[in-house]
Structures are given as C-alpha cells and as structure tokens.
Amino acid sequence: MGSAEIIAKLESGELSLLKSFRVSSRGLLKGLVLGPRPSWSKVSSLVNWTLGLYAMKFIVGPACRFTLWCILLGNKSNAPTGDKCNPHDAYWQQKRTKTVRTVRRLFPDKVVNAAAPIEDGKGLIVGFNHPSLHEVLSLIVWSLEQFPDRRNNFPTNLPWYESLCRRANDLRNIGVCITPLITQSTFNKLVRIHEGNEKARDAISKVSEALLSHYFSVAIDFERTGDNTFSAPSAGRLTTIFPDSATFYGQPGAVKLLPAMSSLMFRIERANRAKRANVVFLPVTIVPPGFRAKWVNGLKLFRRYTIIVGEGFSMEEARELGRGIDHAFLKRLTENAPVEMWYPNASASNKENPQPSGRGQ
C-alpha cells in the first residue's frame, strides 16, 4: 500500500494505523503469563502508549475537533465545493482570519522579526525548536497571518494525526495541510511494545518510511508553488536546542544530529534539477515562558510565548554547506535563544567554552 492510499484510508476512517499496531489486552496478558518476563521498558512504554491514546481519543482529539467546528460554524452557502484548497477564496480567507483570532486567545504569542522580509514566490522551509506543544499552534497562526495566500505543510505525529484527520479537508481549505509522521519517540515506543516481533517491527518501519516519503513529496510540491513547509530539526519536545555541549561546539564524539534540513534540501534539489529551487530555510526560535522550569512540554494555555524569526539560509548557502546545514541551522536558532536553552547545563559550561556571537549571550 502506497503512502497516498494510506493517507486516503486514514482520512476516510477505513484504516487506523494505531489500531493496527495495538497490542490487545488478551495478547498482553497471555504474553505476561506464558511468555518470557517482559522488560521494564516494554511495560512502561505500553502503559504510556495506552494512556496517551486514551487521552488523544477522549480528550485532546474531541477538544481540537470541537474548536475547529466552532471556527467553521456559520452559513456555508458561500463555501466553494470540491476538495482543492483555494487560498484566494473569500470564504476560506474569512475562516483563516477566524482561526487566527480563536487560537491567539488560547495561545498568545509575541512575534519578533529579526530577519529581512521574505520575497513573494519563494517557498519556505521553516525550522523551529520544539520545547512544548504550544508553539505548534502558535506557528500555524503566525503563518496564516503572515502569509495569508500560502498553504502550510505541517508534520503531525501519528496519534495527533488520527485524532484530526477526519477534518483534514477543512484544515486544507483553511491552508493547514497536516502530514502524518511516526516520530522517533513514537517509533521507539512501538518497537519496545512489540519487542521480539520482527514482523510487527518490519511493518512499523515500512509505514514510517512511507509516511516520511509522503511528507517529502508534499514539501517538494509546496516549494514549487511558493508555499511553506515546517520541520522541527532538533526533534522531540526538549527545553534545549542542542542535545549536549559537544554537539553545540562541534567537538569530536558529538551526538549525531538528525539530518532534517539537509534531507529536505537534497530532495528539493534533486526534484528541481532542470530549474533552480527558489526556497529559503528560515530558523524560528521559540522561547516559552518560564523556560528554566523542567516541565514545559505541555500546551500552557494563555501563557505568552515569544516567536523570534531569524535570518534565513538561501538555497545556495544550504547547498554549499551540504550536510553541515543541520548544525549551522541549529546554531542560528540558538542566536536568539537565552543561553540556558542552548544545551543542557549551558549556563555553567559557557564560562569554559568560547561563545558564538548572537542575541543569546
């Protein structure tokens, strides 16, 4: 089954990948009694996974769909028919404006533009640090407001996607195209839950690769039409931008960074061999309120976040850097972040290491 067919079946409700990967209570009990003693990590992953799915199914998902229903409430006699998003349509422009107003009340933010204006027609790859869940919604409304005629390709972790995909067409018409991904954290949980089951692991890997390929395909299409694609290159909901000081300073033995920016760059370049890609890689730094606290990965309703738009990399600059764009991009994200957000224990370590120039000092 190809990625397009998987997406279509998910949106129509014919398929649920989460149910496909689920371990039944009877199967779990049988495995615990008759099988080898399960590892603590497997039990812990299963409990967290089950609780998370129940929260998405009965609380978060319904709340998000209800909010979207409220935004779309009203006379639909003027609504265009069909499933193609027309960003210039007056009806959906009105709904975009209503979306911005509604979400901003719940998730206020302060936008600081530290970059030159983006030229019309240039596609954007927007990379952001991911300290919480709040900034996902903040970035969507920032883009809807800043670029009212653009579509937005926003990667969504599979549990979130399955909670929202029934309204995917309405979201597309507003300008928000959610694309499902199995994040590394979710992949690791699923693999631990199905520990010892090679068939299940292969199935999870194939679906993960298919969804990632779909995300890249949408990004290439959006680049060609001058729209926006979002990515969280640091991955995971982390309070810091770099995983450790060695990676920040590029020292030997540093943790290998996820090739998020470079993978997008290379795929876009290969898809545009006959024509130079017209794209900007834009770093956007998210500074949550009370970022010094350890637990900032929630939604934080009504708390004001700061969105700092940094200076972007042109396609030519990204091409010259090659795989180095991943490190350079995260470095630029740190320039507008408080020093405590650079990497764990940064405020103590920065006294012993040279610091880069930037607003983070």
HELIX and SHEET records of a PDB file:
HELIX    1   1 SER A    3  SER A   12  1                                  10    
HELIX    2   2 LEU A   17  SER A   20  1                                   4    
HELIX    3   3 SER A   25  LEU A   34  1                                  10    
HELIX    4   4 TRP A   40  ALA A   55  1                                  16    
HELIX    5   5 MET A   56  VAL A   60  3                                   5    
HELIX    6   6 GLY A   61  LEU A   72  1                                  12    
HELIX    7   7 ALA A   90  LEU A  106  1                                  17    
HELIX    8   8 HIS A  134  GLN A  146  1                                  13    
HELIX    9   9 LEU A  158  LEU A  164  1                                   7    
HELIX   10  10 CYS A  165  ARG A  167  5                                   3    
HELIX   11  11 ALA A  168  ILE A  174  1                                   7    
HELIX   12  12 GLN A  184  ILE A  193  1                                  10    
HELIX   13  13 GLU A  198  ARG A  224  1                                  27    
HELIX   14  14 SER A  245  PHE A  248  1                                   4    
HELIX   15  15 ALA A  260  ALA A  271  1                                  12    
HELIX   16  16 MET A  315  LEU A  321  1                                   7    
HELIX   17  17 GLY A  322  GLY A  324  5                                   3    
HELIX   18  18 ILE A  325  THR A  334  1                                  10    
HELIX   19  19 VAL A  339  MET A  341  5                                   3    
HELIX   20  20 ALA A  346  SER A  349  1                                   4    
SHEET    1   A 7 ASP A 109  ASN A 113  0                                        
SHEET    2   A 7 TYR A 305  VAL A 309  1                                        
SHEET    3   A 7 VAL A 279  VAL A 287 -1                                        
SHEET    4   A 7 GLY A 123  PHE A 128  1                                        
SHEET    5   A 7 ASN A 228  SER A 231  1                                        
SHEET    6   A 7 ASN A 152  ASN A 157  1                                        
SHEET    7   A 7 VAL A 176  LEU A 181  1                                        
SHEET    1   B 4 ASP A 109  ASN A 113  0                                        
SHEET    2   B 4 TYR A 305  VAL A 309  1                                        
SHEET    3   B 4 VAL A 279  VAL A 287 -1                                        
SHEET    4   B 4 PHE A 313  SER A 314 -1                                        
END                                                                             
